[in-house]
Amino acid sequence: MQKRRAARRMAGLRPVQTWALFDAPLLRLTVMPSSKNDLQKPSQVMIDKILAVRRDRVGAVFGSLEADILTEVERRLAVFLGIAK
């Protein structure tokens, strides 16, 4: 029963995003600001920093990623986790 309640509170697994840019092309996907994503400065999705986040710990939305970038995040996650086809 506790596991089910905990699962409902989870927002899911999320790669962390950072503004401290590093040159690690396989582990960091750089996203440049645009009118579509509303980011204020260049950011990176940290493929190797996946976190489980409780819904009540998720803050306000500060931007969104386009479908092609999300597809690339999924592809890199699959490679990183060893589940790529």
GUDREN-423871 format. One record per residue: x, y, z of N, C-alpha, C in turn; residue number from 1. Coordinates in steps of 0.02 Angstrom, whole numbers, plus 50000, padded with zeros to 5 digits. Example, Ala and Ser with C-alpha at 12.3 -4.5 7.8 and 13.67 -1.06 7.14 Angstrom:
2
     nX     nY     nZ    caX    caY    caZ     cX     cY     cZ  num
  50660  49716  50390  50615  49775  50390  50660  49835  50390    1
  50642  49888  50354  50684  49947  50357  50645  50002  50394    2
This chain:
85
     nX     nY     nZ    caX    caY    caZ     cX     cY     cZ  num
  50041  49940  50000  50000  50000  50000  50043  50063  50000    1
  50096  50063  50040  50141  50121  50043  50174  50133  49976    2
  50192  50079  49941  50225  50086  49876  50178  50120  49826    3
  50113  50103  49828  50066  50134  49782  50058  50208  49796    4
  50055  50226  49860  50049  50296  49879  50111  50334  49858    5
  50169  50304  49868  50231  50337  49849  50234  50346  49774    6
  50211  50296  49736  50212  50300  49663  50167  50357  49639    7
  50110  50367  49671  50065  50422  49651  50096  50490  49664    8
  50139  50494  49715  50171  50558  49732  50229  50574  49685    9
  50253  50524  49648  50311  50535  49606  50291  50570  49541   10
  50330  50618  49521  50319  50652  49458  50354  50615  49402   11
  50398  50570  49419  50434  50531  49369  50508  50542  49372   12
  50543  50507  49329  50615  50515  49325  50631  50573  49278   13
  50673  50617  49301  50690  50677  49262  50765  50686  49257   14
  50790  50698  49197  50860  50719  49193  50865  50789  49221   15
  50917  50803  49256  50927  50869  49285  50950  50917  49230   16
  50932  50980  49237  50954  51031  49190  50999  51080  49227   17
  51051  51104  49193  51098  51149  49224  51116  51206  49177   18
  51139  51261  49207  51164  51317  49167  51240  51318  49166   19
  51272  51276  49206  51345  51271  49205  51363  51224  49148   20
  51387  51252  49094  51398  51213  49032  51465  51176  49034   21
  51463  51112  49013  51523  51070  49010  51527  51039  48941   22
  51589  51025  48918  51599  50993  48854  51599  50917  48864   23
  51539  50889  48862  51530  50816  48869  51473  50796  48823   24
  51485  50792  48758  51431  50785  48709  51384  50725  48719   25
  51409  50670  48746  51365  50613  48755  51322  50619  48818   26
  51347  50655  48868  51313  50659  48932  51277  50725  48944   27
  51292  50775  48903  51260  50841  48911  51232  50863  48844   28
  51167  50874  48841  51135  50898  48781  51122  50973  48789   29
  51157  51013  48750  51152  51085  48755  51088  51110  48721   30
  51051  51153  48755  50989  51182  48729  50998  51258  48730   31
  50994  51288  48672  51001  51361  48668  50933  51394  48677   32
  50932  51454  48706  50869  51491  48716  50835  51505  48649   33
  50769  51501  48649  50730  51519  48590  50661  51542  48612   34
  50623  51569  48566  50555  51591  48582  50510  51531  48596   35
  50528  51472  48570  50487  51412  48581  50498  51381  48649   36
  50560  51385  48678  50572  51351  48741  50573  51397  48801   37
  50573  51463  48790  50570  51513  48844  50629  51511  48892   38
  50684  51478  48874  50743  51478  48917  50776  51547  48912   39
  50807  51568  48967  50838  51634  48969  50912  51632  48950   40
  50944  51573  48958  51014  51567  48941  51029  51496  48920   41
  51085  51484  48886  51101  51415  48865  51101  51368  48925   42
  51073  51309  48915  51066  51260  48968  51086  51191  48941   43
  51096  51144  48986  51112  51076  48966  51068  51027  49004   44
  51043  50977  48968  51009  50921  49000  51064  50872  49020   45
  51065  50854  49084  51118  50811  49110  51094  50738  49106   46
  51112  50704  49053  51089  50636  49039  51110  50588  49095   47
  51167  50599  49125  51193  50554  49177  51169  50571  49247   48
  51123  50619  49254  51098  50640  49320  51022  50633  49321   49
  50999  50571  49322  50927  50558  49322  50904  50555  49395   50
  50850  50590  49410  50824  50591  49478  50750  50573  49480   51
  50730  50538  49531  50659  50527  49544  50636  50587  49587   52
  50583  50620  49565  50561  50681  49598  50489  50674  49621   53
  50477  50689  49684  50408  50688  49709  50371  50749  49681   54
  50306  50739  49667  50266  50792  49637  50268  50856  49679   55
  50266  50850  49744  50264  50910  49786  50332  50946  49789   56
  50384  50917  49760  50450  50948  49759  50466  50981  49692   57
  50421  50974  49644  50432  51003  49578  50412  51076  49580   58
  50457  51120  49558  50444  51192  49559  50406  51215  49497   59
  50405  51279  49489  50370  51310  49433  50406  51295  49367   60
  50368  51292  49314  50395  51281  49247  50435  51343  49227   61
  50495  51333  49201  50536  51389  49179  50552  51385  49105   62
  50525  51337  49070  50535  51329  48999  50509  51262  48976   63
  50511  51250  48912  50489  51185  48885  50535  51167  48827   64
  50539  51103  48814  50583  51079  48760  50542  51056  48700   65
  50569  51069  48641  50536  51049  48580  50539  50973  48573   66
  50495  50946  48532  50489  50874  48523  50555  50843  48499   67
  50591  50876  48453  50653  50847  48428  50706  50843  48482   68
  50707  50891  48528  50756  50889  48583  50737  50834  48632   69
  50672  50827  48647  50650  50773  48691  50666  50704  48662   70
  50659  50697  48596  50676  50634  48563  50751  50619  48572   71
  50792  50671  48566  50865  50662  48575  50881  50645  48648   72
  50846  50675  48696  50855  50657  48766  50838  50584  48777   73
  50782  50561  48750  50762  50491  48757  50815  50444  48726   74
  50840  50462  48667  50890  50421  48633  50954  50416  48675   75
  50977  50472  48701  51038  50472  48741  51028  50435  48807   76
  50969  50442  48837  50954  50405  48899  50957  50330  48886   77
  50927  50308  48830  50927  50237  48813  50998  50211  48805   78
  51041  50250  48772  51111  50230  48763  51146  50228  48831   79
  51137  50281  48871  51170  50286  48936  51150  50228  48982   80
  51085  50211  48981  51060  50157  49024  51071  50088  48996   81
  51095  50084  48934  51109  50019  48903  51048  49983  48878   82
  50996  50020  48862  50934  49988  48838  50918  50009  48765   83
  50966  50038  48731  50956  50058  48661  50952  49996  48617   84
  50911  50001  48565  50903  49944  48518  50956  49948  48465   85
